[in-house]
Amino acid sequence: MLTKRTTVILRYCLIAALGVSLYSCKESENKTTEPQKLVEEQTETNLLDAAAFEQTINGKKTNLYWIENKDIKVAFTNYGGRIVGLWVPDQEGEMTDVVVGMAGVQAFADASEPYFGATIGRVGNRIANGKFTLDGKEYQVPTNNGDNALHGGDQGFQYKVWDARKPNAQTLILTYRSPDMEMGFPGNVDVQVTYSVTADRELKMEYEATTDQKTVVNLTNHAFFNLNGEGSGSILDHSLVIHADQYTPVDSGLIPTGTLDSVAGTPFDFTQAHTIGERIATANEQLTFGKGYDHNYVLKEASGTLKPAAKISGDQSGIVMEVFTEEPGLQFYSGNFMESKNTFKTGAKDDFRTAFALETQHFPDAPNQPEFPSIVLEPNETYATTSVYKFSVKGS
């Protein structure tokens, strides 16, 4: 009987034999700190074709980068600061790609979903009507989500080519200067995101930003996960815990109403483990507005300390992911707007609810909600926050 690993390898080799130059079944010994062509082991991780990530966009070069240790491997492109794939062992010890992604830069650029794996900014999540006010002056961000601005506007950080540097095999440092008034945001903002893997099977994300004018900043990563593996089907049987007693209810445009509501007695209560699909079809106005879960959770412990935010496990793979963050909020998105319009690197489509996101963040529409934790950044301050995705298997 073919193992999952062998099946994936045979699939890609057949595609290559037919002349689709997206993947390669060739091994490589390249271990330099430059963009790596392939990974050494004969697993699905070496089926990405680095050439598909080599482009020049607005005068800057894009590439494929790897960070890894013996238990975790992560592929990135500096186009959008994106996680392309993330491989960890499942309960059988087979390396499984738990982050969905595309097979090259052009596929990311052409995707109808612009946020796959991207580093998000300047302001993650929604701003009502794309407007906010600082010191009496109103600013306008282009609206790209109905009447609202989402994830920094239609040309947010997901479309930028970041500068990339690998100080060692376990670390990738991405930097980007967002110029004054880019997408309507004031100030020249210098952003640095350090992605690293640890011996504890963690992907660590350290965000920093400085500005020369008063502005707003709320950074995150928008990885779409399926802990059973990319292309393995629905995520509705994943079991989820979120360490939050409250969430921020939204209006029909998914803008928070300003209240913090208790999750008790509602389908939003994940203080004890429930599968994602267990209550997603419940008659509930909030689920109707979001077409499922697309809501911010108010984490129990204060922001500024690295604390547990969520724990989720794949029903088939046995892979467990824990989320830790210094942020006050966590956006849980259940893949409600996936419409089978895009093709992932495995050849699978982005079918409805075949991936989820758990985005660490300040609350949506924070610039317009004075009761929410502030995302204002002053010129004499440094925005600094850390989040972690930690992987294990059930029973470990």
Protein Blocks (a to p, Z undefined) as FASTA:
>chain_A
ZZfklmmmmmmmmmmmnopafbccbdcfbfcfbdcfbdfbdcfklmccfklmgcceehia
cdddddddfkbccdddfehpiafbdcdddfkopacdfbdcdfbfklmmmpmblkgopacd
fbgcjdehhiaceehiacddddfehjbceehijklfklpccddddfbfkbccddddddeh
ighiacjddddddddddfkopacdddddddfbdcdddddddddcdfkbghiacfklpccd
dddfbdcdddfkopaehiacdfehpaklckbccdfklmmmpccfklmmnopacdddddfb
dghiacdfbdcddfklopacddddfbfbdcddehlmgghlaccfkopacdehiaccdddd
ddehklmmmkbccfbdcfkbccddddddddddehZZ
